[in-house]
Amino acid sequence: MKNSKTTLFVLLCSLSLFVSSCKKEDILPEEPAPTPVSTPAGSTTPIPTNADGVMWAIKSTSSVQGFTIDIGTAVGIFMNGTTDLVNVGTVSVNSTNLTMSSNNAYTFSPSQTMPAGLDLSSTNWAVTGGNGHAAFTYDASSLAFPVGSAITSSATVTKASGYTLACSTVSDADSTLFLVGNVSKTISGSANSCTFSSSELSGLSAGTSVVMIVPYKLMQANVNGKNYYFGKERVNQLAVTIE
């Protein structure tokens, strides 16, 4: 049993949230592929241009080495009138603290004590404050997660032929993000299919990568005079071979 738990933990860690340096108008990288890849996945957490801060609750489903893994993660970023991210003290969701990275982005990743990540049946955010952001709490539980089913597309992406990325069902989404490696498209509403042309895929490197379908929704709230967005998204991903 101990070895099984360790194996599961290693697999979950391979899906953990990753945030690199970014600017306000950028999109934060979110999850690396479950195996070493030739073309890393693009990011999945958009940042509205008028936001002073964005807090994302993320439910992610992946298939890794025969396992179907569901994890709950979170991201928080905060700006102070510039393109730079700022330290706002401690940021938590459901009383679990997020980790601040070197660029001041806050993330949560699964651990050996929380291998399935966060329980996101509710989403209560708390920020202790700093750098122009006053302390606040906010309950975003009323914002429901969008629905997205498993990817049904081929696990082989042939660049010369183009590629249609699809799943059976997407619902209750503001927009749906489709990614093939680091090539992405966003379609308004609950789209469940997106076609990438051969020219759009031409820059991808041959080898292993990941495709994702990410329905998401956002709500805006003015808190302490700041324009904050609270988002929920569902990430379904599939490891693929690009040729």
Backbone bond lengths (Angstrom), bond angles and torsions (degrees), N, CA, C in turn:
res aa  C-N    CA-C-N  psi(-1)  N-CA   C-N-CA  omega(-1)  CA-C   N-CA-C  phi
1 M - - - 1.464 - - 1.520 111.76 -
2 K 1.334 116.43 -39.31 1.457 119.48 179.70 1.512 110.73 -60.95
3 N 1.355 117.70 -43.21 1.456 120.57 179.59 1.520 111.18 -64.61
4 S 1.334 117.57 -37.39 1.457 120.79 178.84 1.516 110.98 -63.68
5 K 1.341 115.95 -42.29 1.457 119.55 178.55 1.520 110.68 -64.85
6 T 1.323 116.31 -40.19 1.460 119.59 179.63 1.519 110.81 -64.21
7 T 1.342 116.68 -42.38 1.463 120.30 178.63 1.520 110.95 -61.10
8 L 1.333 116.76 -45.56 1.449 120.52 178.93 1.514 111.07 -61.51
9 F 1.328 117.05 -41.56 1.460 120.62 179.16 1.522 111.10 -61.26
10 V 1.332 117.01 -43.31 1.468 120.56 179.41 1.521 110.60 -62.15
11 L 1.335 116.86 -42.55 1.455 120.00 178.79 1.516 111.37 -63.87
12 L 1.323 116.62 -42.12 1.454 119.78 178.89 1.517 111.52 -64.95
13 C 1.315 116.48 -39.74 1.461 119.30 179.04 1.522 111.28 -62.69
14 S 1.320 117.24 -30.82 1.461 119.75 179.56 1.517 111.59 -67.64
15 L 1.353 116.59 -16.27 1.452 121.61 178.61 1.522 112.18 -102.39
16 S 1.312 118.07 6.72 1.456 121.15 -171.21 1.512 112.21 -66.74
17 L 1.326 114.33 156.01 1.450 121.75 -176.45 1.509 111.17 -68.05
18 F 1.348 116.15 138.41 1.454 121.06 -179.19 1.509 108.76 -133.61
19 V 1.329 117.51 128.72 1.448 121.36 179.99 1.510 109.08 -127.46
20 S 1.322 117.33 123.06 1.458 121.76 177.67 1.510 109.25 -105.21
21 S 1.335 117.78 179.87 1.453 121.51 -176.38 1.511 109.75 -61.28
22 C 1.368 116.37 141.64 1.448 120.30 -177.85 1.501 109.17 -153.35
23 K 1.336 115.60 169.21 1.444 122.78 174.20 1.519 108.16 -114.22
24 K 1.341 115.69 171.59 1.450 120.49 -174.89 1.519 112.31 -58.45
25 E 1.346 117.50 -39.55 1.443 119.72 -176.64 1.513 113.14 -82.26
26 D 1.313 117.64 -6.60 1.451 121.24 -179.23 1.520 110.80 -79.75
27 I 1.334 115.27 173.02 1.458 122.56 171.03 1.508 107.70 -109.68
28 L 1.311 116.26 134.19 1.458 120.63 -177.18 1.518 111.36 -74.23
29 P 1.330 118.79 132.64 1.456 119.60 170.00 1.515 109.43 -60.41
30 E 1.305 116.29 141.50 1.447 117.64 -172.70 1.509 112.88 -117.31
31 E 1.305 120.35 -63.97 1.451 120.42 -175.07 1.516 110.64 -131.07
32 P 1.314 118.68 125.55 1.448 119.43 172.36 1.517 110.73 -71.39
33 A 1.329 116.51 164.03 1.457 120.61 179.33 1.517 110.27 -67.60
34 P 1.330 117.65 158.30 1.457 120.38 -175.96 1.521 114.41 -73.26
35 T 1.332 117.92 -12.30 1.455 121.35 176.45 1.514 108.05 -131.29
36 P 1.363 119.17 163.87 1.459 119.95 176.08 1.523 110.00 -56.18
37 V 1.336 116.54 135.11 1.454 119.68 -171.63 1.512 111.52 -125.25
38 S 1.351 115.44 152.36 1.450 120.94 173.81 1.518 110.49 -79.79
39 T 1.334 116.76 -36.67 1.458 122.48 178.01 1.518 108.89 -122.73
40 P 1.339 118.71 107.57 1.465 120.22 -179.75 1.522 111.35 -63.35
41 A 1.320 115.47 154.99 1.456 120.66 177.60 1.515 110.41 -70.79
42 G 1.326 115.69 151.02 1.452 120.34 172.25 1.513 110.70 -74.72
43 S 1.327 115.68 -178.58 1.456 119.86 -176.76 1.521 111.03 -89.08
44 T 1.324 116.16 159.54 1.466 120.59 -173.13 1.521 114.00 -126.68
45 T 1.322 118.84 9.22 1.464 119.37 -177.46 1.525 110.44 -121.46
46 P 1.333 117.88 93.65 1.462 121.18 -178.67 1.518 112.40 -66.07
47 I 1.325 115.20 154.21 1.459 122.02 178.77 1.524 108.83 -121.69
48 P 1.332 119.94 111.06 1.462 120.53 176.10 1.528 110.91 -57.27
49 T 1.323 116.56 140.80 1.464 120.23 -172.69 1.525 113.03 -66.42
50 N 1.340 118.38 -24.09 1.464 120.36 -178.46 1.524 112.75 -98.02
51 A 1.319 117.18 14.90 1.467 120.55 -174.60 1.523 112.08 -82.38
52 D 1.333 115.86 138.98 1.465 121.85 166.63 1.522 110.78 -89.90
53 G 1.316 116.18 -17.01 1.457 121.53 177.29 1.515 109.92 -170.45
54 V 1.325 115.87 150.86 1.464 121.48 177.93 1.521 108.25 -136.04
55 M 1.313 116.16 131.47 1.458 121.98 178.50 1.523 108.94 -122.87
56 W 1.330 115.85 119.78 1.461 122.61 -176.01 1.523 111.19 -110.83
57 A 1.327 116.10 132.59 1.463 122.62 166.83 1.523 106.71 -106.58
58 I 1.330 117.12 130.50 1.464 121.47 -168.03 1.525 110.37 -130.06
59 K 1.322 116.23 126.27 1.457 121.94 170.95 1.522 107.82 -106.90
60 S 1.328 116.13 122.71 1.458 121.23 -173.98 1.524 110.71 -122.18
61 T 1.329 115.66 135.71 1.463 122.01 177.44 1.519 109.05 -124.28
62 S 1.333 116.48 129.10 1.461 121.77 -179.53 1.519 109.62 -139.53
63 S 1.325 114.88 153.90 1.464 121.33 172.25 1.516 108.15 -108.71
64 V 1.343 116.45 118.77 1.459 122.08 -176.70 1.522 108.93 -133.27
65 Q 1.312 116.96 119.18 1.466 122.32 175.31 1.534 111.99 48.61
66 G 1.330 116.01 43.73 1.457 120.40 177.77 1.510 114.76 86.61
67 F 1.339 118.19 -8.20 1.455 121.96 177.98 1.530 109.51 -95.11
68 T 1.324 116.88 139.65 1.461 121.36 165.43 1.517 106.94 -100.41
69 I 1.313 116.12 119.72 1.456 121.08 -170.81 1.522 109.85 -118.53
70 D 1.316 116.56 126.89 1.461 122.92 174.56 1.518 108.50 -111.74
71 I 1.315 116.46 126.53 1.459 119.87 178.21 1.524 110.21 -133.66
72 G 1.332 115.34 152.51 1.450 121.76 174.95 1.517 110.12 -109.96
73 T 1.314 116.44 126.81 1.459 121.36 -179.43 1.520 109.63 -132.57
74 A 1.317 116.71 178.19 1.460 120.65 -178.34 1.517 110.26 -155.70
75 V 1.326 115.22 153.44 1.464 123.19 177.45 1.522 108.23 -137.69
76 G 1.314 117.16 139.70 1.456 121.75 172.87 1.514 110.51 -136.93
77 I 1.320 117.52 132.18 1.467 121.41 174.81 1.517 109.00 -133.70
78 F 1.332 115.13 149.16 1.458 120.88 -175.37 1.520 109.29 -141.30
79 M 1.342 116.34 133.98 1.446 122.62 178.92 1.526 109.70 -115.51
80 N 1.327 115.78 167.21 1.457 120.05 179.55 1.523 109.89 -135.82
81 G 1.334 115.13 57.56 1.449 120.72 177.11 1.513 114.66 79.89
82 T 1.317 118.36 5.30 1.458 122.60 178.39 1.516 108.64 -131.08
83 T 1.329 115.94 -175.04 1.464 119.89 177.22 1.518 112.13 -84.80
84 D 1.330 117.71 -2.28 1.458 120.88 -176.65 1.525 111.16 -91.64
85 L 1.328 115.70 145.99 1.454 121.25 174.06 1.518 109.42 -82.99
86 V 1.349 116.58 147.94 1.459 120.58 -176.75 1.523 110.98 -125.44
87 N 1.332 114.29 157.17 1.457 123.55 176.35 1.524 108.65 -79.07
88 V 1.326 117.08 122.26 1.464 120.90 179.25 1.526 111.13 -116.73
89 G 1.320 115.96 29.69 1.454 120.09 179.07 1.515 111.51 80.82
90 T 1.314 116.10 -141.16 1.462 121.13 -179.08 1.521 109.99 -89.59
91 V 1.327 115.97 131.76 1.469 122.33 176.53 1.523 107.62 -118.35
92 S 1.319 116.43 128.89 1.464 119.90 -179.41 1.516 110.52 -136.38
93 V 1.323 115.40 156.16 1.456 122.25 171.06 1.522 106.89 -130.85
94 N 1.326 115.60 127.46 1.469 121.81 -176.90 1.527 111.19 53.75
95 S 1.331 115.53 40.79 1.473 124.36 176.78 1.526 113.75 68.89
96 T 1.320 118.66 10.65 1.461 122.48 175.47 1.520 109.06 -105.30
97 N 1.333 116.36 122.16 1.458 120.40 -176.86 1.519 111.78 -72.89
98 L 1.335 115.83 139.22 1.444 121.69 170.86 1.523 108.69 -85.61
99 T 1.321 116.87 159.04 1.462 122.39 179.82 1.520 109.29 -97.94
100 M 1.328 116.65 130.46 1.459 120.48 178.57 1.524 109.87 -87.07
101 S 1.324 117.06 127.84 1.461 121.93 179.05 1.525 110.19 -86.49
102 S 1.319 116.30 178.09 1.463 121.15 -176.00 1.523 112.63 -65.55
103 N 1.331 117.90 -20.69 1.471 120.34 178.92 1.526 112.17 -98.43
104 N 1.338 117.13 12.29 1.465 124.85 177.12 1.529 114.04 75.75
105 A 1.314 118.45 12.12 1.464 120.57 170.59 1.525 108.77 -82.62
106 Y 1.322 116.03 144.98 1.465 122.13 -178.91 1.528 109.21 -107.72
107 T 1.333 116.67 133.13 1.458 120.81 -179.87 1.522 110.48 -140.07
108 F 1.315 114.69 158.20 1.458 120.89 169.29 1.516 108.02 -123.29
109 S 1.330 116.45 135.78 1.459 122.61 175.87 1.522 108.82 -128.02
110 P 1.334 118.26 151.47 1.459 119.98 177.70 1.516 111.66 -62.49
111 S 1.310 115.95 153.74 1.463 121.76 -179.70 1.522 108.44 -134.05
112 Q 1.327 116.21 177.64 1.462 119.33 -179.90 1.527 111.40 -67.03
113 T 1.327 116.77 -26.91 1.462 119.74 177.29 1.530 112.09 -86.20
114 M 1.348 117.31 -20.55 1.467 122.11 176.89 1.529 108.66 -131.87
115 P 1.336 118.16 66.94 1.469 120.70 -172.53 1.519 114.48 -64.98
116 A 1.321 117.89 -25.30 1.465 120.78 177.96 1.519 111.74 -93.97
117 G 1.327 116.56 5.86 1.453 119.97 178.79 1.513 112.68 76.83
118 L 1.322 115.39 -149.34 1.455 122.45 -174.35 1.526 111.99 -82.32
119 D 1.325 115.42 145.04 1.459 121.60 167.19 1.529 106.47 -83.84
120 L 1.330 116.61 109.44 1.460 120.74 -174.60 1.525 112.20 -104.49
121 S 1.338 116.32 29.81 1.460 119.60 173.94 1.526 110.62 -66.06
122 S 1.328 116.46 -21.75 1.459 122.87 168.66 1.521 107.28 -135.45
123 T 1.333 117.02 162.58 1.470 120.31 178.82 1.521 108.97 -140.36
124 N 1.324 114.40 90.43 1.455 121.74 178.86 1.525 108.91 -105.55
125 W 1.334 115.69 111.93 1.460 121.67 -177.51 1.523 110.76 -94.77
126 A 1.329 116.05 145.83 1.465 121.71 175.57 1.521 108.67 -142.11
127 V 1.330 115.76 134.48 1.466 122.84 179.96 1.522 107.68 -130.20
128 T 1.335 117.02 129.21 1.468 119.17 -178.48 1.514 112.40 -81.12
129 G 1.339 118.23 -21.60 1.454 121.48 171.97 1.514 115.44 100.74
130 G 1.335 114.15 159.02 1.458 122.29 179.23 1.516 110.77 155.18
131 N 1.345 116.54 156.05 1.467 122.71 176.79 1.529 113.05 53.01
132 G 1.330 115.03 49.18 1.457 120.54 176.16 1.511 115.18 88.43
133 H 1.313 117.88 -3.82 1.463 122.05 177.68 1.526 108.86 -107.32
134 A 1.332 116.53 117.35 1.460 120.46 178.02 1.527 110.14 -75.38
135 A 1.327 115.53 157.42 1.465 120.32 178.03 1.531 109.99 -61.48
136 F 1.320 116.08 143.59 1.462 119.52 176.22 1.524 110.09 -158.54
137 T 1.323 114.13 161.95 1.465 121.94 168.68 1.518 107.24 -126.34
138 Y 1.328 115.80 151.81 1.467 119.27 179.43 1.524 109.09 -153.00
139 D 1.331 114.95 130.86 1.464 121.33 178.37 1.527 108.58 -98.51
140 A 1.326 116.10 107.65 1.471 121.50 179.78 1.524 111.84 -100.08
141 S 1.322 117.02 20.04 1.468 120.75 -176.02 1.522 112.70 -64.85
142 S 1.337 117.53 -24.41 1.464 119.85 -178.15 1.524 112.40 -70.06
143 L 1.318 117.52 -19.28 1.462 121.32 176.78 1.525 108.57 -81.17
144 A 1.322 116.52 113.40 1.465 120.47 -176.49 1.525 110.89 -79.24
145 F 1.317 115.61 150.26 1.456 119.80 173.28 1.530 109.70 -69.97
146 P 1.330 117.61 140.04 1.461 118.92 171.24 1.526 110.39 -67.35
147 V 1.315 115.60 164.23 1.459 121.86 -179.88 1.523 108.89 -104.83
148 G 1.329 116.32 135.74 1.458 121.19 175.67 1.516 109.51 -150.29
149 S 1.319 117.07 130.33 1.465 120.84 -177.63 1.523 110.70 -93.72
150 A 1.321 115.94 175.86 1.461 122.04 -176.70 1.529 111.24 -63.65
151 I 1.316 116.04 149.04 1.462 122.14 178.86 1.528 109.76 -67.89
152 T 1.331 115.60 134.03 1.463 121.15 -178.90 1.525 112.71 -107.90
153 S 1.316 118.18 -0.64 1.466 122.07 -176.88 1.518 111.60 -74.37
154 S 1.325 115.04 166.40 1.459 121.61 179.15 1.522 111.14 -63.61
155 A 1.320 115.81 148.86 1.464 121.36 175.76 1.525 111.73 -85.40
156 T 1.326 116.99 7.54 1.464 122.04 174.54 1.523 109.03 -119.45
157 V 1.320 116.67 123.40 1.460 122.65 177.63 1.526 107.66 -104.38
158 T 1.325 116.70 112.07 1.462 121.38 177.22 1.522 107.68 -97.40
159 K 1.317 116.76 106.38 1.462 121.13 -172.76 1.524 112.15 -56.75
160 A 1.309 117.39 -42.36 1.461 121.25 -175.44 1.524 112.91 -65.52
161 S 1.332 116.46 -20.95 1.468 120.81 -176.94 1.521 112.96 -100.51
162 G 1.324 117.75 -6.12 1.451 119.72 -171.04 1.524 110.26 76.37
163 Y 1.330 116.36 178.09 1.472 119.49 -174.79 1.517 109.04 -155.57
164 T 1.321 115.85 133.22 1.458 121.12 174.04 1.519 108.88 -105.71
165 L 1.315 115.18 120.25 1.462 122.36 179.89 1.521 107.78 -99.82
166 A 1.339 117.00 122.47 1.460 119.51 -172.20 1.518 111.75 -148.76
167 C 1.318 114.39 158.79 1.463 122.83 169.59 1.521 107.03 -140.18
168 S 1.310 117.12 172.28 1.465 119.88 -176.31 1.517 112.56 -73.72
169 T 1.334 116.51 -39.53 1.461 119.32 -170.02 1.520 112.09 -142.21
170 V 1.324 116.13 132.36 1.462 123.32 164.80 1.522 106.57 -135.32
171 S 1.317 117.50 133.76 1.461 120.10 178.01 1.522 110.41 -150.83
172 D 1.331 114.27 160.55 1.465 122.83 175.37 1.527 112.20 60.42
173 A 1.342 116.86 38.45 1.464 121.18 179.71 1.526 110.26 -115.79
174 D 1.330 116.29 145.32 1.464 120.35 170.03 1.523 110.04 -71.96
175 S 1.324 115.71 -43.49 1.460 122.99 179.42 1.519 108.51 -149.86
176 T 1.332 115.11 162.40 1.461 120.59 177.36 1.518 108.76 -127.93
177 L 1.321 115.43 127.09 1.459 122.88 -179.98 1.525 108.95 -99.49
178 F 1.326 116.17 130.51 1.462 122.59 177.93 1.523 108.25 -116.99
179 L 1.325 116.74 130.68 1.459 121.04 -179.92 1.519 110.76 -130.26
180 V 1.324 115.34 133.72 1.461 122.79 167.67 1.519 105.45 -118.68
181 G 1.321 116.39 104.80 1.463 118.97 -170.31 1.516 109.19 59.52
182 N 1.341 116.95 -125.05 1.460 120.39 179.45 1.522 112.99 -101.30
183 V 1.331 117.28 14.62 1.463 122.20 175.11 1.524 107.73 -97.94
184 S 1.322 117.31 126.29 1.458 119.82 -173.73 1.521 111.88 -133.37
185 K 1.329 114.50 153.75 1.456 123.30 171.71 1.520 107.96 -138.93
186 T 1.328 116.51 143.95 1.457 121.56 175.15 1.517 108.86 -117.25
187 I 1.326 116.45 130.05 1.457 123.00 179.26 1.521 108.02 -118.67
188 S 1.331 116.60 130.75 1.461 120.38 179.69 1.521 110.63 -63.88
189 G 1.329 115.05 143.28 1.449 120.65 176.22 1.510 113.84 81.73
190 S 1.325 114.93 -163.02 1.465 121.55 -172.41 1.527 110.92 -95.29
191 A 1.324 116.42 64.74 1.466 120.79 178.21 1.525 109.57 -77.18
192 N 1.329 116.65 142.42 1.466 119.65 179.25 1.528 112.45 -117.86
193 S 1.345 117.13 8.29 1.456 120.24 -178.94 1.519 109.94 -153.60
194 C 1.325 115.71 143.99 1.463 121.37 178.84 1.525 108.34 -151.31
195 T 1.326 116.29 133.50 1.462 120.94 -179.48 1.524 110.40 -105.38
196 F 1.322 115.86 131.26 1.459 123.36 176.17 1.527 108.30 -105.60
197 S 1.323 116.59 128.82 1.461 120.47 -179.11 1.522 110.89 -77.31
198 S 1.320 115.76 165.35 1.464 120.14 178.05 1.521 111.25 -61.19
199 S 1.332 117.12 -36.35 1.468 119.21 179.26 1.521 111.44 -67.90
200 E 1.333 117.42 -35.43 1.464 120.38 178.37 1.520 111.79 -68.15
201 L 1.317 116.87 -28.61 1.468 120.96 -177.88 1.521 112.98 -94.90
202 S 1.317 117.57 -3.46 1.464 120.88 -170.76 1.522 113.41 -62.25
203 G 1.330 117.78 -27.26 1.460 120.33 -177.94 1.515 114.73 -83.42
204 L 1.323 118.16 -5.21 1.464 120.95 -179.52 1.523 110.88 -74.17
205 S 1.309 116.03 142.60 1.461 121.10 176.50 1.521 109.86 -80.95
206 A 1.325 115.97 143.42 1.460 119.97 175.32 1.522 109.72 -67.61
207 G 1.323 115.88 146.27 1.460 120.61 -179.98 1.510 110.92 131.04
208 T 1.314 116.66 -156.90 1.462 121.43 -177.25 1.520 111.33 -85.83
209 S 1.320 115.45 147.19 1.458 121.37 177.19 1.523 107.84 -159.07
210 V 1.308 116.22 -160.00 1.459 120.84 -178.77 1.519 108.50 -145.20
211 V 1.335 116.21 145.40 1.459 121.60 171.94 1.524 107.87 -114.86
212 M 1.331 116.30 149.56 1.460 121.03 -176.98 1.520 110.50 -139.83
213 I 1.315 115.28 145.94 1.459 123.02 166.79 1.520 106.57 -121.17
214 V 1.338 116.17 123.22 1.467 120.98 -170.39 1.528 110.17 -131.21
215 P 1.335 118.94 89.60 1.458 119.87 170.18 1.530 110.10 -74.67
216 Y 1.337 115.46 139.01 1.461 118.09 -178.22 1.522 110.78 -145.64
217 K 1.327 114.38 163.79 1.459 120.71 175.57 1.516 109.11 -147.41
218 L 1.318 115.53 153.21 1.461 122.71 -176.68 1.517 109.99 -132.06
219 M 1.337 115.50 148.91 1.456 119.76 166.79 1.522 108.51 -132.19
220 Q 1.332 115.28 145.64 1.461 121.65 -176.60 1.519 109.63 -104.17
221 A 1.333 115.87 143.39 1.465 121.11 176.59 1.520 109.28 -143.77
222 N 1.329 116.35 136.64 1.459 121.19 174.34 1.522 108.00 -92.47
223 V 1.325 115.72 114.99 1.460 121.75 -177.62 1.522 108.07 -126.83
224 N 1.324 116.87 122.56 1.471 121.68 -179.35 1.528 111.64 54.15
225 G 1.338 116.52 35.26 1.454 120.50 179.10 1.514 114.79 77.96
226 K 1.317 117.91 5.66 1.462 122.26 179.47 1.537 109.88 -106.60
227 N 1.334 114.49 148.78 1.459 121.34 -179.13 1.529 109.25 -96.54
228 Y 1.324 116.05 97.02 1.458 121.20 -178.24 1.529 110.44 -103.81
229 Y 1.322 114.80 147.19 1.459 121.67 173.62 1.525 108.95 -117.91
230 F 1.321 114.89 138.69 1.461 122.10 176.11 1.521 107.11 -118.39
231 G 1.325 115.87 124.41 1.452 120.07 -174.26 1.514 112.75 -122.77
232 K 1.331 114.55 154.87 1.466 121.04 172.69 1.520 107.96 -135.27
233 E 1.320 115.00 135.78 1.453 119.00 179.63 1.520 110.59 -143.09
234 R 1.325 113.17 156.29 1.458 120.75 177.69 1.527 107.45 -121.26
235 V 1.324 115.96 121.54 1.458 121.94 -176.31 1.525 109.28 -106.60
236 N 1.321 116.65 117.58 1.462 121.62 170.78 1.516 107.78 -112.27
237 Q 1.330 117.08 128.42 1.455 119.59 -176.22 1.520 111.33 -135.56
238 L 1.322 113.85 156.94 1.460 121.96 -177.34 1.519 108.58 -140.99
239 A 1.323 116.75 129.99 1.465 120.86 174.88 1.526 108.85 -71.62
240 V 1.345 116.42 135.52 1.462 120.90 -176.63 1.526 110.66 -134.16
241 T 1.324 114.65 165.17 1.460 122.41 170.94 1.520 108.05 -111.31
242 I 1.326 116.48 127.58 1.462 121.66 178.16 1.524 108.54 -100.19
243 E 1.333 115.16 129.87 1.466 118.48 179.73 1.520 110.50 -138.09
